[in-house]
């Protein structure tokens, strides 16, 4: 007999299949159970396409089952409003589902408990808040968007053990290994945009494309100041994806940077992967405009070089930026350290 | 039925109980099995006291068993020479042990296969090289001593995510948390000496004592240059352990540093924990005179500050010091990253 938690856990794994394609929607996974047996599964694949609940119910039916009296498990509260697709609650009620198990409530003002109420009014038994912590992590992008009307911001720092992202002479294109760079491809796939400073573009002339197995053209944001001119011969401005490159200039201040993020959000960019350099990392840190940090650490010591947060300065250790370590993972010869901003 | 490997694994765990007290001897654990049942266990506790094999055999006998026809498992080849205690091979032969399972051969020139030969000549069945990799790691100190006639050198670096060991204004006594500092106490317990540079002593005035639950007075080495004078009021030169503080001056060169290590080894110091600062870390790295590195990384970003290897310099990434990542472990809010020198 599977526990409620373990089924929601399976729904979370299903939901993750939509990562990188659902934007601006949340990641949702759904499983239908009847007599203790899984009869249908579904997840939300992309904005505009059917929701996870619809996919799971249809799958059960196409598998030859009746969903009448069945149990529905879903990571996020079913929607009760008309968006690009009709409300899931209506379908659930019409289908004769008896119990609905929900990972977490949807804080979207258009839902926010309304879905649960609608189901309960139809005499459906609702069990909620089954895995709030895991479902919150699953939808970190969506939840930041709803709460702050800003994109979710991840910093990705590829550095040596001693925190260096480059040699002083910049004679160091890649610090981490092949596998770590493949992991960065996955990160890019999961984000709507990458962002780098103008200096990094001038010094490294990076491609900043998604070159993985799936199809994705990522938006490329170059943060410039009025004084920094970028040659039009630069890869980002001349390759076949140049239409997806945006040069954005900002004054160097918390409000200036925040305005940029706000503008990106209005453009439909729900998540940004900040890829350097040290100045940009330092400013996102100083202005508290980041959500999490991926440190990809090569088993190397560089010594003198460019520190990952070289432009960040404090006078007292109590003012250091404190993070929360979440997990580490070996990737090739390197190690990934994942941190979240501590609250 | 326990496998040979799993019993040697148990022997390794037993052997570790001697860590910090066996110096200059190896860590050894031993188990006696009869009819598939463990009848005696032993480990080597300290130089001059009985070897693991003796302890295990005596334990079996005091448990009321006869060891005649029994199997003996031991992490390291039994000794065949008279040291502070008589040869273990003689006792094993006399006891009527039938099979001897050995984790790894003892490279000590006084043993080096002689123990195995002696057992085989007495018609004892010897199964060797059962867990060479694990037993090599267990006795990393002893093996370095035997091979190089030098102490095993570990660097212990407490740093921020961005590789800083202090603020520029040194307004930062402890970067890592309580639990990480307790781990450092364990490291000190396992080493014969700690070593720091004169500048660190002048700036931090550290205690560098072992303050754990067990009894140990650790040797404290201060590396000085002729120009750096240390006040006699300094804790290391004035506290109750000051007799165990050694001021050693050296020219700053590979041969100079190597000479120091060689002298320490002649003093009976088999292992050294290098605790800073950046200059000393950089030199041990540059001169390739270290064996492993413990990075204790606090979930903090400091930005401008003293880099852990600030005095190490390379002109090309291919010349960076490459290490091998072995494991990571969460300690309190911090993370321990353990690296070995890559061969």
Interface residues (C-beta under 8 A of the other chain):
Chain A: X159 X160 X161 X162 X163 X164 X167 X169 X171 X172 X173 X175 X282 X285 X293 X295 X297 X299 X300 X301 X302 X303 X304 X307 X308 X309 X310 X311 X312 X313 X314 X315 X316 X317 X320 X321 X322 X323 X324 X325 X328 X330 X333 X334 X335 X337 X339 X342
Chain B: X159 X160 X161 X162 X163 X164 X167 X169 X171 X172 X173 X175 X282 X285 X293 X295 X297 X299 X300 X301 X302 X303 X304 X307 X308 X309 X310 X311 X312 X313 X314 X315 X316 X317 X320 X321 X322 X323 X324 X325 X328 X330 X333 X334 X335 X337 X339 X342
